[in-house]
Amino acid sequence: MTNEASSGTAPADPGDGVFLDLHVQREALERRLVLVQQQQQFGTNADAIARAGSDERETLLDLDRVLTLIRAAEYRRQPGARRW
């Protein structure tokens, strides 16, 4: 569910919807990262701990990608931002 849907308002700029969706993705990835880190720390099964380590690496890569997109979107939102 995006922020627009929960508040009942549509974003003023179509780019705002994309920007808000990126933050929803970021939040979900951060929650997933905490979960897999806890699975690594408190897991009792060696296979599950190894799988959690692999999931952590994948989640960190996804989080890095989303954060890069957020930084780019924040730059584009600035007045006078350069368009390539």
KOLTINU-584164 format. One record per residue: residue in three letters; residue number from 1; x, y, z of N, C-alpha, C, O in turn. Coordinates in steps of 0.1 Angstrom, whole numbers. Layout:
<nodes>
NODE  res    n    npx    npy    npz   capx   capy   capz    cpx    cpy    cpz    opx    opy    opz
NODE  ALA  NUM      X      Y      Z      X      Y      Z      X      Y      Z      X      Y      Z
...
</nodes>
This chain:
<nodes>
NODE  res    n    npx    npy    npz   capx   capy   capz    cpx    cpy    cpz    opx    opy    opz
NODE  MET    1      8    -12      0      0      0      0      9     12      0     18     13      8
NODE  THR    2      6     22     -9     14     34     -9      8     44      0     -3     43      5
NODE  ASN    3     16     55      2     12     65     11     -1     72      6     -9     77     14
NODE  GLU    4     -2     74     -8    -13     81    -13    -26     73    -10    -36     79     -7
NODE  ALA    5    -25     60    -11    -37     52     -9    -41     52      5    -53     52      8
NODE  SER    6    -32     53     14    -36     53     29    -41     66     33    -49     67     42
NODE  SER    7    -36     77     27    -41     90     31    -53     95     23    -60    104     27
NODE  GLY    8    -55     88     12    -67     92      3    -64    103     -6    -74    109    -12
NODE  THR    9    -52    108     -7    -49    119    -15    -39    115    -26    -31    106    -24
NODE  ALA   10    -41    121    -38    -32    118    -49    -20    128    -48    -22    139    -44
NODE  PRO   11     -8    124    -52      3    133    -52      1    144    -62     -5    142    -72
NODE  ALA   12      6    156    -59      4    168    -67     12    166    -80      8    170    -91
NODE  ASP   13     24    160    -79     32    157    -91     33    142    -93     35    135    -83
NODE  PRO   14     32    137   -105     33    123   -108     46    117   -102     47    106    -98
NODE  GLY   15     57    125   -102     70    121    -97     69    118    -82     77    110    -77
NODE  ASP   16     60    125    -75     58    123    -61     54    109    -58     59    103    -48
NODE  GLY   17     45    103    -66     41     89    -64     53     80    -64     54     70    -56
NODE  VAL   18     61     82    -74     73     73    -76     82     75    -64     88     65    -58
NODE  PHE   19     84     87    -60     93     91    -48     87     84    -36     95     78    -28
NODE  LEU   20     74     85    -33     68     78    -21     69     63    -22     72     57    -12
NODE  ASP   21     68     58    -34     69     43    -36     83     38    -33     85     27    -27
NODE  LEU   22     93     46    -36    107     43    -33    109     42    -18    116     33    -13
NODE  HIS   23    103     51    -11    104     51      4     97     39     10    101     34     20
NODE  VAL   24     86     35      4     79     23      9     88     11      6     89      2     15
NODE  GLN   25     94     10     -5    103     -1     -8    115     -1      2    119    -11      7
NODE  ARG   26    120     11      5    131     13     14    127      7     28    135      0     34
NODE  GLU   27    116     11     32    111      7     46    110     -8     46    114    -15     56
NODE  ALA   28    104    -14     36    102    -29     35    116    -36     35    118    -46     42
NODE  LEU   29    126    -30     28    139    -37     27    146    -35     41    153    -45     45
NODE  GLU   30    144    -24     47    151    -22     61    145    -32     71    152    -37     79
NODE  ARG   31    132    -34     70    125    -44     79    131    -58     76    133    -66     85
NODE  ARG   32    132    -61     63    137    -74     59    151    -76     64    155    -87     68
NODE  LEU   33    159    -66     63    173    -66     67    174    -69     82    182    -78     86
NODE  VAL   34    166    -63     90    166    -65    104    162    -80    107    168    -86    116
NODE  LEU   35    152    -85    100    148    -99    102    159   -109     99    161   -118    107
NODE  VAL   36    165   -107     87    176   -117     84    188   -116     93    194   -126     96
NODE  GLN   37    191   -103     98    202   -102    107    198   -109    121    207   -115    127
NODE  GLN   38    186   -108    125    182   -115    137    182   -130    135    186   -137    144
NODE  GLN   39    178   -134    123    179   -149    120    193   -154    121    196   -165    126
NODE  GLN   40    203   -146    116    217   -149    117    221   -150    131    228   -159    136
NODE  GLN   41    218   -140    139    222   -138    153    216   -149    162    223   -154    171
NODE  PHE   42    204   -152    160    197   -160    170    193   -174    164    187   -182    171
NODE  GLY   43    197   -177    152    193   -190    146    201   -201    152    212   -200    158
NODE  THR   44    194   -213    152    201   -225    158    204   -235    147    212   -244    150
NODE  ASN   45    199   -233    135    201   -243    124    212   -237    115    211   -225    111
NODE  ALA   46    223   -244    113    234   -239    105    230   -235     91    234   -225     85
NODE  ASP   47    221   -243     85    216   -241     71    208   -228     71    209   -220     62
NODE  ALA   48    199   -226     81    191   -214     81    200   -202     83    197   -191     78
NODE  ILE   49    210   -203     91    219   -191     94    227   -188     81    228   -176     78
NODE  ALA   50    231   -198     74    238   -196     61    228   -189     51    232   -180     43
NODE  ARG   51    216   -194     50    206   -189     41    203   -174     45    201   -166     36
NODE  ALA   52    202   -171     58    200   -157     62    212   -148     58    209   -137     55
NODE  GLY   53    224   -154     58    235   -146     54    234   -142     39    238   -131     35
NODE  SER   54    230   -152     31    228   -150     17    217   -140     15    218   -131      6
NODE  ASP   55    206   -141     22    195   -132     21    199   -118     25    195   -108     19
NODE  GLU   56    208   -117     35    213   -104     40    221    -97     28    219    -85     26
NODE  ARG   57    229   -104     21    237    -98     10    227    -93     -1    229    -83     -6
NODE  GLU   58    218   -102     -4    208    -98    -15    200    -85    -10    198    -76    -18
NODE  THR   59    196    -85      2    188    -74      7    196    -61      7    191    -50      4
NODE  LEU   60    209    -62     11    218    -50     11    220    -45     -3    220    -33     -5
NODE  LEU   61    221    -54    -13    222    -49    -27    209    -42    -31    210    -32    -38
NODE  ASP   62    198    -48    -28    185    -42    -31    183    -28    -24    178    -19    -30
NODE  LEU   63    187    -28    -12    186    -15     -4    195     -4    -10    191      7    -11
NODE  ASP   64    207     -8    -14    216      1    -20    210      7    -33    211     19    -36
NODE  ARG   65    204     -2    -41    198      2    -54    187     12    -51    186     22    -58
NODE  VAL   66    178      9    -41    167     18    -38    172     31    -32    166     42    -36
NODE  LEU   67    182     31    -24    187     43    -18    193     52    -29    192     64    -29
NODE  THR   68    200     46    -39    205     54    -50    194     60    -58    195     72    -62
NODE  LEU   69    183     53    -60    172     59    -68    165     70    -60    161     80    -65
NODE  ILE   70    165     69    -46    159     79    -38    168     92    -39    163    103    -40
NODE  ARG   71    181     90    -38    190    102    -39    188    109    -52    188    121    -53
NODE  ALA   72    187    101    -63    185    107    -76    171    114    -77    170    125    -82
NODE  ALA   73    161    108    -71    148    114    -71    148    127    -63    142    137    -66
NODE  GLU   74    155    127    -51    156    139    -43    163    150    -51    159    162    -50
NODE  TYR   75    174    147    -58    181    157    -66    171    163    -77    171    175    -78
NODE  ARG   76    164    154    -84    155    159    -94    144    168    -88    138    176    -96
NODE  ARG   77    140    166    -76    130    174    -70    135    188    -66    126    197    -63
NODE  GLN   78    148    191    -66    153    204    -62    150    214    -73    150    211    -85
NODE  PRO   79    147    226    -69    145    237    -79    158    239    -88    169    239    -82
NODE  GLY   80    156    240   -100    168    242   -109    176    230   -111    188    231   -116
NODE  ALA   81    171    218   -108    179    206   -109    182    203   -124    174    205   -133
NODE  ARG   82    194    199   -127    199    197   -140    192    184   -145    192    174   -138
NODE  ARG   83    187    184   -158    181    172   -164    191    167   -174    195    175   -183
NODE  TRP   84    194    154   -174    203    149   -183    196    143   -195    202    137   -204
</nodes>
